[in-house]
Amino acid sequence: MIEKSKQIQEQCKQYNIKFIDTSNRFLETIDEAVEEIRKKPNEGKSMKLYVMRHGQTDWNVLRKVQGCTDTELNENGINQAQNAKEKFEEYPIDVILCSPLKRTRKTIEIMNKDKRIPVIYEEKLLERSWGKIEGIQGEEADYFFNQHDCWNYHTNLKIKEIEPVVDCCQRVWEFIEEIKEKYAGKNVLCVTHRGIARVINSYFIGIGENGILPRTGFENCEIREFEL
């Protein structure tokens, strides 16, 4: 494990990227990354949280439930990231926090190639786990979600090993509070997934009286801005 940690850290140094594993196996790297970010001046700056969804995958096209299944970008997803690169470079981002799944990692690798902003891979930005229904698609997926209210915070459905929505909200909302404390005065980009973008959006605008987390309609490689 120690040797593996050293190898990963050396690779990160080569690409000017800080790798974070939230199991704390690489705690020294976490400390170094946070310290590097804190060194940047922040006087007079408001704090913004930018949220971006990864590029397209084949499972997106097939309308498969992805969750934590580690799918990769397809050719169109790679093109989406390349096309969004110019717009991404206009944002005044100080640090990037990224889900460690392949589709998010590849997206930000493409978009951040020239700016080389420090990247921290953070498991709290993983997509919501859809348990035993990951991989179902099309009409089968539509039928399941029509029959089960999986985004209702009040009912907090527990079925088929799906991550309960309350648990998902708690991990993401607590993480936003951590971001506010750790990166005060910095502009932070979270590279994540549509489900987690929905949870982040609900942190800012709230949950409807019926308990449903509002839909966001996040497109692939879309970036949205929130004020912290």
N, C-alpha and C positions, 0 to 999 in steps of 0.2 A: 504493500500500500504506500509506504514512504517513497519507494522508487518511482511508482506510478505518479505520485503527487509531484515529484521533482520534474518528471518528464513533461507533465501537463503545464507546470509553471514555466518551464523553459520555452514551450511552444507559445504560451501566452505572451511571454516577453518578446519573442520574435515578431509577433504581429501587433504588439503594443495593446494587448487585450488582457484584462484581468478576469480569471475564471473563478467563479464562486460556486461552491457546493454547499447548500444550506444544511447538510448533515454535519457541518463544522469539521469535516476531515481536512479542509484546507483553510483553517482559521487564520493562519498568518497572511494568506493571500487576501482574505476579506479585509483584514485590518489595513494592509498596504493599499488596497484599492480605495477604501474609504478615506484614508489619510491623503492620498494623491488628489482625490476630488475636493477635499476640504481645503487644500492649499490654494485653490483658485479664489480670486477675490469675489466677494458677494455683496459688497456695500451698495446700498441703494437699489438692489434688485428685488423685484417681486418674484414669487416662485410659481412656475408653471409645470403642470404635468401633461405631457403629450402621450397619447395612447395610439398604438398602431397595430393593426392586424397583419399577420403574415401573408405572403403571396399564395396563389392558388395551388392546390394539390389535385391529383386525380380523384381523390375521394370527395373533394368539393364538387367536381364535375358530375360524379356519379351520385351525388347527394347521399353519401354514406355518413353515418354518425362516427366522427373521428375520436373525440375525447382525447385521451392520452396515448392512443395508438400513434406510433412515431413515424408518420408518413413524411415524404419528402416533397419539395416543390416540383411541379411539372414544368415543361418548357414555357408555358404561358406564365406560370408563377415567377419564373426567373426573369422573363421579359417585364412583368409587372414591377418587380423590384428595380430593375435597371431603369425603367421609365420614370419611377417615382424618385429616383436618386437625386435629380436636380432640385425638385421641390423640397426633399428632405434636407438638403444642404442649406436651405434658406433659414431653417429653424435654429434659434440660438440654444442648442442643447449642450449641457455640460457633462451628462453621464447617461448611459443607456443601461437599462435593466431589462433582461431578456429571458423569456422562457427557454429552457434548455432543449426543447424538442427540435428535431432537424429542420422542420419547416420555418420556425422562427429564427433559428441560428443562421440558416442560409440567407434568409431575407435580409437580415441586418448586416451580414458579411458583405453582401453585394452593395447595399446602400451606403455603408460606412467605409467603403474601401479607401476613399480619398481623405475624408475628414478624420478618420482614425480616433474617434471619440472613445474613451474608456468604456468597455462593455463588461457588465457583471451578469453572469447567468444565475437566475434566481428561480428556484423551484416553486415559490409562491405564485408565480405567474403561469404555471402549467395550466393547460385547459382543464375545465371541470371533467372529472372522470365519469364516463357514462357506463361503467361497469360491464354487465353482460350484454348490453345492447350495442356496444361499439361494433361497427361493421354492418349493421342493418342499413338498408337503403331504400330510397324511393317511396313507394306506396306503403311498404311495411313500416318505415320510419314515420311517415305521416300518420298512419293508423295508431301507432303507439303513442305519439305525442298528442293526438286528438283524444285518446282515451285516458291519458295520465297528465295531470297538471304539474309538470316537473319544475316550473319556475315560480311556484306560489310559495312565498316565504311563510305564510301563515299555516298552511297545511304541511309543509316540509316533508313531502313524500319520501318514503324510504322503501325502495323496490329495486330488485335486480342489481344490487351492489352499486347503484348510482350514487355518486357523492351527493348527500343531501344539500339542498340549496342553502340552508342556514349555515352549514359547515363551510361551504364554498364562499359565501359572503363574509363570514367571519375571518377566514384566512386572508382574503383579499383586502377587506376594509382595515384589518389590523396592519397589513403590510403598507397601506397608504399612510397610516399614522406613523409607521416607522420611517417611511420616506420623508415625511414632513420634518421629522426630528433629525435624521441623519444628514439630509441634504438641504437644510434650510438655506434659502436664498439661491438655490441652484435650479436650473431647468432640467427636468428629468423626462426621458422618453422610456415608456414601457412597451416592449415588443411582445405581443401576446396573441390571444385567440378570441374568436367572436364571443364565446360564452363568458370569458373573463372580462372582455370589454363591456359586456352587458352589466356585469356586476360592478365594475368601476363606475359606469354611468349612473347606476342606482345609488352609489355613495354620494354623488353630487346632487342628483335631482330627486332622490327619494323613491319610495315604493308606493304604488297605487293603493287606494283603500281596500281593493280586493286582494291585496297581497302579491300581485303579479309584478315581477321586475320588468320594467318597460323594455320593449325591443329597441335595438339601436340601429339595425340595418348596416352594420359595419361592412364595408367592402374590402376586398383583399388589397393590402398595402395602403389603405386609407389611414390618415393621421388626423386625430382630433385633439383639441386643446382644452384644458381645464385649468382654472385658477385655484391654487392652494393657499 
